[in-house]
């Protein structure tokens, strides 16, 4: 699983984007985002999200909230503008 986790460099850049897009900086933000990205990468059911990412239902609810408000779309558009963040 480590190869699927964000490096410190990538997390630093992604965190800046998240904060600019009005995503609140909770103390578990990094692990929650890593869980979301892991799930998108693997396609696993939310309930099968590894415990290392915290409570699957919490990650799922946050993902859905960000998707419903368009925050994820804004984040992905910002990522596309930064070629080193592929």
N, CA, C and O atoms as CSV, one atom per row, in Angstrom:
chain,resi,resn,atom,element,x,y,z
A,1,UNK,N,N,0.805,-1.208,0.000
A,1,UNK,CA,C,0.000,0.000,0.000
A,1,UNK,C,C,0.849,1.274,0.000
A,1,UNK,O,O,0.362,2.295,-0.486
A,2,UNK,N,N,2.083,1.285,0.510
A,2,UNK,CA,C,2.843,2.543,0.541
A,2,UNK,C,C,3.002,3.223,-0.810
A,2,UNK,O,O,3.050,4.451,-0.872
A,3,UNK,N,N,3.085,2.464,-1.885
A,3,UNK,CA,C,3.259,3.113,-3.190
A,3,UNK,C,C,2.019,3.898,-3.603
A,3,UNK,O,O,2.090,4.751,-4.487
A,4,UNK,N,N,0.888,3.615,-2.972
A,4,UNK,CA,C,-0.346,4.321,-3.286
A,4,UNK,C,C,-0.560,5.549,-2.404
A,4,UNK,O,O,-1.497,6.316,-2.624
A,5,UNK,N,N,0.300,5.734,-1.415
A,5,UNK,CA,C,0.158,6.873,-0.516
A,5,UNK,C,C,0.857,8.095,-1.091
A,5,UNK,O,O,1.774,7.976,-1.904
A,6,UNK,N,N,0.417,9.257,-0.664
A,6,UNK,CA,C,0.997,10.512,-1.144
A,6,UNK,C,C,2.352,10.771,-0.501
A,6,UNK,O,O,2.526,10.576,0.702
A,7,UNK,N,N,3.309,11.212,-1.309
A,7,UNK,CA,C,4.594,11.619,-0.750
A,7,UNK,C,C,4.387,12.932,-0.002
A,7,UNK,O,O,3.384,13.615,-0.210
A,8,UNK,N,N,5.325,13.283,0.860
A,8,UNK,CA,C,5.222,14.552,1.592
A,8,UNK,C,C,5.178,15.733,0.628
A,8,UNK,O,O,4.457,16.704,0.858
A,9,UNK,N,N,5.946,15.645,-0.443
A,9,UNK,CA,C,5.979,16.730,-1.429
A,9,UNK,C,C,4.615,16.893,-2.110
A,9,UNK,O,O,4.097,18.004,-2.229
A,10,UNK,N,N,4.053,15.780,-2.549
A,10,UNK,CA,C,2.742,15.850,-3.205
A,10,UNK,C,C,1.651,16.280,-2.225
A,10,UNK,O,O,0.758,17.047,-2.583
A,11,UNK,N,N,1.726,15.783,-0.987
A,11,UNK,CA,C,0.727,16.178,0.000
A,11,UNK,C,C,0.791,17.680,0.265
A,11,UNK,O,O,-0.247,18.330,0.390
A,12,UNK,N,N,1.983,18.227,0.349
A,12,UNK,CA,C,2.129,19.663,0.601
A,12,UNK,C,C,1.429,20.474,-0.485
A,12,UNK,O,O,0.721,21.437,-0.189
A,13,UNK,N,N,1.627,20.088,-1.726
A,13,UNK,CA,C,0.994,20.798,-2.847
A,13,UNK,C,C,-0.521,20.578,-2.867
A,13,UNK,O,O,-1.290,21.513,-3.092
A,14,UNK,N,N,-0.935,19.344,-2.631
A,14,UNK,CA,C,-2.363,19.039,-2.627
A,14,UNK,C,C,-3.060,19.740,-1.468
A,14,UNK,O,O,-4.179,20.230,-1.626
A,15,UNK,N,N,-2.423,19.794,-0.324
A,15,UNK,CA,C,-3.001,20.459,0.850
A,15,UNK,C,C,-3.270,21.932,0.557
A,15,UNK,O,O,-4.318,22.462,0.928
A,16,UNK,N,N,-2.324,22.591,-0.109
A,16,UNK,CA,C,-2.517,23.998,-0.483
A,16,UNK,C,C,-3.753,24.152,-1.370
A,16,UNK,O,O,-4.549,25.072,-1.182
A,17,UNK,N,N,-3.905,23.257,-2.325
A,17,UNK,CA,C,-5.065,23.304,-3.223
A,17,UNK,C,C,-6.351,23.081,-2.427
A,17,UNK,O,O,-7.330,23.804,-2.610
A,18,UNK,N,N,-6.349,22.090,-1.554
A,18,UNK,CA,C,-7.536,21.799,-0.752
A,18,UNK,C,C,-7.942,23.007,0.083
A,18,UNK,O,O,-9.124,23.345,0.156
A,19,UNK,N,N,-6.978,23.649,0.704
A,19,UNK,CA,C,-7.285,24.805,1.546
A,19,UNK,C,C,-7.812,25.967,0.712
A,19,UNK,O,O,-8.706,26.690,1.152
A,20,UNK,N,N,-7.264,26.152,-0.486
A,20,UNK,CA,C,-7.762,27.217,-1.375
A,20,UNK,C,C,-9.188,26.930,-1.841
A,20,UNK,O,O,-9.945,27.853,-2.143
A,21,UNK,N,N,-9.545,25.666,-1.898
A,21,UNK,CA,C,-10.883,25.280,-2.359
A,21,UNK,C,C,-11.856,25.130,-1.192
A,21,UNK,O,O,-12.891,24.476,-1.324
A,22,UNK,N,N,-11.532,25.727,-0.065
A,22,UNK,CA,C,-12.408,25.780,1.117
A,22,UNK,C,C,-12.667,24.413,1.742
A,22,UNK,O,O,-13.762,24.146,2.237
A,23,UNK,N,N,-11.660,23.558,1.716
A,23,UNK,CA,C,-11.772,22.287,2.426
A,23,UNK,C,C,-11.063,22.470,3.759
A,23,UNK,O,O,-9.861,22.728,3.812
A,24,UNK,N,N,-11.821,22.332,4.816
A,24,UNK,CA,C,-11.346,22.593,6.170
A,24,UNK,C,C,-10.183,21.680,6.534
A,24,UNK,O,O,-10.210,20.485,6.237
A,25,UNK,N,N,-9.169,22.238,7.174
A,25,UNK,CA,C,-7.956,21.504,7.523
A,25,UNK,C,C,-8.111,20.800,8.868
A,25,UNK,O,O,-7.568,21.253,9.875
A,26,UNK,N,N,-8.845,19.704,8.881
A,26,UNK,CA,C,-8.965,18.909,10.103
A,26,UNK,C,C,-7.679,18.126,10.293
A,26,UNK,O,O,-6.916,17.927,9.347
A,27,UNK,N,N,-7.444,17.685,11.512
A,27,UNK,CA,C,-6.169,17.014,11.787
A,27,UNK,C,C,-6.012,15.710,11.015
A,27,UNK,O,O,-4.884,15.268,10.796
A,28,UNK,N,N,-7.103,15.086,10.600
A,28,UNK,CA,C,-7.027,13.833,9.852
A,28,UNK,C,C,-7.212,14.025,8.346
A,28,UNK,O,O,-7.504,13.071,7.626
A,29,UNK,N,N,-7.042,15.252,7.880
A,29,UNK,CA,C,-7.291,15.549,6.463
A,29,UNK,C,C,-6.425,14.697,5.540
A,29,UNK,O,O,-6.924,14.143,4.561
A,30,UNK,N,N,-5.147,14.589,5.841
A,30,UNK,CA,C,-4.247,13.849,4.946
A,30,UNK,C,C,-4.663,12.386,4.814
A,30,UNK,O,O,-4.728,11.856,3.705
A,31,UNK,N,N,-4.939,11.747,5.918
A,31,UNK,CA,C,-5.279,10.327,5.862
A,31,UNK,C,C,-6.648,10.117,5.213
A,31,UNK,O,O,-6.874,9.112,4.538
A,32,UNK,N,N,-7.558,11.069,5.420
A,32,UNK,CA,C,-8.877,10.986,4.790
A,32,UNK,C,C,-8.753,11.112,3.278
A,32,UNK,O,O,-9.349,10.335,2.533
A,33,UNK,N,N,-7.981,12.089,2.829
A,33,UNK,CA,C,-7.777,12.283,1.385
A,33,UNK,C,C,-7.056,11.073,0.798
A,33,UNK,O,O,-7.389,10.623,-0.298
A,34,UNK,N,N,-6.073,10.546,1.520
A,34,UNK,CA,C,-5.369,9.354,1.041
A,34,UNK,C,C,-6.343,8.188,0.887
A,34,UNK,O,O,-6.241,7.414,-0.065
A,35,UNK,N,N,-7.278,8.062,1.814
A,35,UNK,CA,C,-8.290,7.010,1.718
A,35,UNK,C,C,-9.182,7.190,0.502
A,35,UNK,O,O,-9.517,6.224,-0.183
A,36,UNK,N,N,-9.561,8.430,0.242
A,36,UNK,CA,C,-10.391,8.718,-0.932
A,36,UNK,C,C,-9.646,8.366,-2.214
A,36,UNK,O,O,-10.197,7.731,-3.113
A,37,UNK,N,N,-8.388,8.788,-2.284
A,37,UNK,CA,C,-7.587,8.515,-3.479
A,37,UNK,C,C,-7.335,7.019,-3.647
A,37,UNK,O,O,-7.356,6.498,-4.763
A,38,UNK,N,N,-7.097,6.332,-2.526
A,38,UNK,CA,C,-6.895,4.883,-2.568
A,38,UNK,C,C,-8.134,4.197,-3.141
A,38,UNK,O,O,-8.033,3.324,-4.004
A,39,UNK,N,N,-9.292,4.604,-2.652
A,39,UNK,CA,C,-10.548,4.009,-3.108
A,39,UNK,C,C,-10.770,4.294,-4.592
A,39,UNK,O,O,-11.206,3.411,-5.331
A,40,UNK,N,N,-10.477,5.513,-5.033
A,40,UNK,CA,C,-10.642,5.839,-6.452
A,40,UNK,C,C,-9.662,5.046,-7.307
A,40,UNK,O,O,-9.997,4.628,-8.416
A,41,UNK,N,N,-8.454,4.838,-6.794
A,41,UNK,CA,C,-7.421,4.112,-7.541
A,41,UNK,C,C,-7.745,2.619,-7.648
A,41,UNK,O,O,-7.601,2.022,-8.715
A,42,UNK,N,N,-8.178,2.024,-6.545
A,42,UNK,CA,C,-8.392,0.576,-6.525
A,42,UNK,C,C,-9.804,0.168,-6.918
A,42,UNK,O,O,-10.016,-0.941,-7.410
A,43,UNK,N,N,-10.772,1.055,-6.705
A,43,UNK,CA,C,-12.159,0.719,-6.993
A,43,UNK,C,C,-12.786,-0.203,-5.966
A,43,UNK,O,O,-13.854,-0.766,-6.207
A,44,UNK,N,N,-12.136,-0.365,-4.826
A,44,UNK,CA,C,-12.677,-1.251,-3.793
A,44,UNK,C,C,-13.971,-0.671,-3.215
A,44,UNK,O,O,-14.168,0.544,-3.240
A,45,UNK,N,N,-14.842,-1.518,-2.702
A,45,UNK,CA,C,-16.033,-0.999,-2.025
A,45,UNK,C,C,-15.612,-0.160,-0.813
A,45,UNK,O,O,-14.595,-0.441,-0.178
A,46,UNK,N,N,-16.391,0.855,-0.505
A,46,UNK,CA,C,-16.051,1.719,0.630
A,46,UNK,C,C,-15.857,0.910,1.903
A,46,UNK,O,O,-14.947,1.192,2.682
A,47,UNK,N,N,-16.684,-0.074,2.118
A,47,UNK,CA,C,-16.596,-0.890,3.341
A,47,UNK,C,C,-15.286,-1.669,3.426
A,47,UNK,O,O,-14.888,-2.088,4.513
A,48,UNK,N,N,-14.616,-1.865,2.298
A,48,UNK,CA,C,-13.350,-2.597,2.274
A,48,UNK,C,C,-12.133,-1.681,2.337
A,48,UNK,O,O,-11.002,-2.143,2.180
A,49,UNK,N,N,-12.349,-0.404,2.563
A,49,UNK,CA,C,-11.235,0.532,2.691
A,49,UNK,C,C,-10.370,0.100,3.873
A,49,UNK,O,O,-10.898,-0.108,4.966
A,50,UNK,N,N,-9.049,-0.043,3.687
A,50,UNK,CA,C,-8.191,-0.467,4.794
A,50,UNK,C,C,-8.339,0.441,6.019
A,50,UNK,O,O,-8.517,1.652,5.895
A,51,UNK,N,N,-8.263,-0.163,7.186
A,51,UNK,CA,C,-8.424,0.569,8.442
A,51,UNK,C,C,-7.374,1.662,8.616
A,51,UNK,O,O,-7.569,2.589,9.403
A,52,UNK,N,N,-6.272,1.561,7.893
A,52,UNK,CA,C,-5.217,2.579,7.980
A,52,UNK,C,C,-5.731,3.961,7.593
A,52,UNK,O,O,-5.128,4.970,7.959
A,53,UNK,N,N,-6.841,4.017,6.854
A,53,UNK,CA,C,-7.409,5.289,6.414
A,53,UNK,C,C,-8.499,5.798,7.348
A,53,UNK,O,O,-9.152,6.801,7.061
A,54,UNK,N,N,-8.692,5.116,8.449
A,54,UNK,CA,C,-9.710,5.531,9.408
A,54,UNK,C,C,-11.038,4.861,9.114
A,54,UNK,O,O,-11.108,3.903,8.345
A,55,UNK,N,N,-12.078,5.369,9.726
A,55,UNK,CA,C,-13.416,4.817,9.578
A,55,UNK,C,C,-13.898,5.006,8.141
A,55,UNK,O,O,-13.985,6.131,7.651
A,56,UNK,N,N,-14.209,3.903,7.475
A,56,UNK,CA,C,-14.607,3.970,6.061
A,56,UNK,C,C,-15.832,4.851,5.862
A,56,UNK,O,O,-15.920,5.568,4.865
A,57,UNK,N,N,-16.776,4.808,6.794
A,57,UNK,CA,C,-18.005,5.575,6.640
A,57,UNK,C,C,-17.735,7.080,6.728
A,57,UNK,O,O,-18.372,7.872,6.034
A,58,UNK,N,N,-16.803,7.459,7.573
A,58,UNK,CA,C,-16.421,8.875,7.690
A,58,UNK,C,C,-15.780,9.358,6.386
A,58,UNK,O,O,-16.096,10.443,5.896
A,59,UNK,N,N,-14.879,8.544,5.830
A,59,UNK,CA,C,-14.221,8.891,4.568
A,59,UNK,C,C,-15.263,8.972,3.453
A,59,UNK,O,O,-15.234,9.895,2.639
A,60,UNK,N,N,-16.171,8.015,3.418
A,60,UNK,CA,C,-17.239,7.973,2.416
A,60,UNK,C,C,-18.127,9.213,2.499
A,60,UNK,O,O,-18.417,9.841,1.481
A,61,UNK,N,N,-18.553,9.563,3.701
A,61,UNK,CA,C,-19.435,10.727,3.870
A,61,UNK,C,C,-18.739,12.018,3.455
A,61,UNK,O,O,-19.350,12.885,2.830
A,62,UNK,N,N,-17.466,12.145,3.803
A,62,UNK,CA,C,-16.737,13.355,3.421
A,62,UNK,C,C,-16.549,13.419,1.911
A,62,UNK,O,O,-16.684,14.483,1.308
A,63,UNK,N,N,-16.237,12.279,1.303
A,63,UNK,CA,C,-16.093,12.221,-0.150
A,63,UNK,C,C,-17.395,12.646,-0.830
A,63,UNK,O,O,-17.380,13.456,-1.757
A,64,UNK,N,N,-18.502,12.107,-0.372
A,64,UNK,CA,C,-19.800,12.452,-0.963
A,64,UNK,C,C,-20.132,13.923,-0.775
A,64,UNK,O,O,-20.659,14.561,-1.687
A,65,UNK,N,N,-19.830,14.466,0.394
A,65,UNK,CA,C,-20.109,15.884,0.648
A,65,UNK,C,C,-19.282,16.761,-0.282
A,65,UNK,O,O,-19.802,17.715,-0.861
A,66,UNK,N,N,-18.003,16.445,-0.429
A,66,UNK,CA,C,-17.134,17.239,-1.304
A,66,UNK,C,C,-17.572,17.104,-2.756
A,66,UNK,O,O,-17.504,18.070,-3.516
A,67,UNK,N,N,-18.018,15.919,-3.146
A,67,UNK,CA,C,-18.492,15.715,-4.518
A,67,UNK,C,C,-19.776,16.496,-4.767
A,67,UNK,O,O,-19.926,17.134,-5.809
A,68,UNK,N,N,-20.691,16.447,-3.821
A,68,UNK,CA,C,-21.988,17.122,-3.976
A,68,UNK,C,C,-21.851,18.637,-4.073
A,68,UNK,O,O,-22.636,19.293,-4.757
A,69,UNK,N,N,-20.856,19.189,-3.388
A,69,UNK,CA,C,-20.663,20.644,-3.408
A,69,UNK,C,C,-19.715,21.097,-4.513
A,69,UNK,O,O,-19.457,22.292,-4.660
A,70,UNK,N,N,-19.196,20.147,-5.292
A,70,UNK,CA,C,-18.305,20.492,-6.394
A,70,UNK,C,C,-16.861,20.727,-5.989
A,70,UNK,O,O,-16.047,21.144,-6.813
A,71,UNK,N,N,-16.534,20.464,-4.732
A,71,UNK,CA,C,-15.155,20.704,-4.274
A,71,UNK,C,C,-14.155,19.781,-4.954
A,71,UNK,O,O,-13.064,20.214,-5.323
A,72,UNK,N,N,-14.522,18.499,-5.124
A,72,UNK,CA,C,-13.599,17.576,-5.778
A,72,UNK,C,C,-13.319,18.007,-7.206
A,72,UNK,O,O,-12.176,17.945,-7.658
A,73,UNK,N,N,-14.339,18.440,-7.918
A,73,UNK,CA,C,-14.150,18.893,-9.295
A,73,UNK,C,C,-13.187,20.076,-9.335
A,73,UNK,O,O,-12.313,20.132,-10.199
A,74,UNK,N,N,-13.337,21.013,-8.415
A,74,UNK,CA,C,-12.436,22.171,-8.348
A,74,UNK,C,C,-11.009,21.734,-8.039
A,74,UNK,O,O,-10.055,22.266,-8.606
A,75,UNK,N,N,-10.868,20.765,-7.142
A,75,UNK,CA,C,-9.532,20.258,-6.797
A,75,UNK,C,C,-8.899,19.603,-8.018
A,75,UNK,O,O,-7.735,19.865,-8.320
A,76,UNK,N,N,-9.643,18.755,-8.726
A,76,UNK,CA,C,-9.091,18.079,-9.901
A,76,UNK,C,C,-8.724,19.066,-11.004
A,76,UNK,O,O,-7.718,18.880,-11.688
A,77,UNK,N,N,-9.515,20.096,-11.182
A,77,UNK,CA,C,-9.177,21.118,-12.176
A,77,UNK,C,C,-7.884,21.827,-11.794
A,77,UNK,O,O,-7.060,22.127,-12.659
A,78,UNK,N,N,-7.701,22.096,-10.509
A,78,UNK,CA,C,-6.466,22.734,-10.048
A,78,UNK,C,C,-5.275,21.796,-10.227
A,78,UNK,O,O,-4.175,22.245,-10.549
A,79,UNK,N,N,-5.487,20.507,-10.023
A,79,UNK,CA,C,-4.407,19.530,-10.200
A,79,UNK,C,C,-3.974,19.426,-11.655
A,79,UNK,O,O,-2.786,19.282,-11.943
A,80,UNK,N,N,-4.923,19.498,-12.565
A,80,UNK,CA,C,-4.610,19.420,-13.994
A,80,UNK,C,C,-3.693,20.569,-14.401
A,80,UNK,O,O,-2.869,20.420,-15.303
A,81,UNK,N,N,-3.833,21.697,-13.746
A,81,UNK,CA,C,-3.012,22.867,-14.066
A,81,UNK,C,C,-1.577,22.719,-13.569
A,81,UNK,O,O,-0.717,23.525,-13.923
A,82,UNK,N,N,-1.307,21.695,-12.750
A,82,UNK,CA,C,0.040,21.461,-12.226
A,82,UNK,C,C,0.543,20.118,-12.742
A,82,UNK,O,O,0.202,19.076,-12.182
A,83,UNK,N,N,1.345,20.127,-13.796
A,83,UNK,CA,C,1.762,18.882,-14.441
A,83,UNK,C,C,2.484,17.894,-13.521
A,83,UNK,O,O,2.417,16.688,-13.757
A,84,UNK,N,N,3.157,18.363,-12.503
A,84,UNK,CA,C,3.888,17.446,-11.629
A,84,UNK,C,C,2.973,16.757,-10.623
A,84,UNK,O,O,3.444,15.974,-9.798
A,85,UNK,N,N,1.677,17.034,-10.677
A,85,UNK,CA,C,0.735,16.439,-9.729
A,85,UNK,C,C,-0.100,15.326,-10.353
A,85,UNK,O,O,-1.145,14.964,-9.810
A,86,UNK,N,N,0.338,14.781,-11.475
A,86,UNK,CA,C,-0.416,13.711,-12.118
A,86,UNK,C,C,-0.382,12.512,-11.248
A,86,UNK,O,O,-0.958,11.481,-11.595
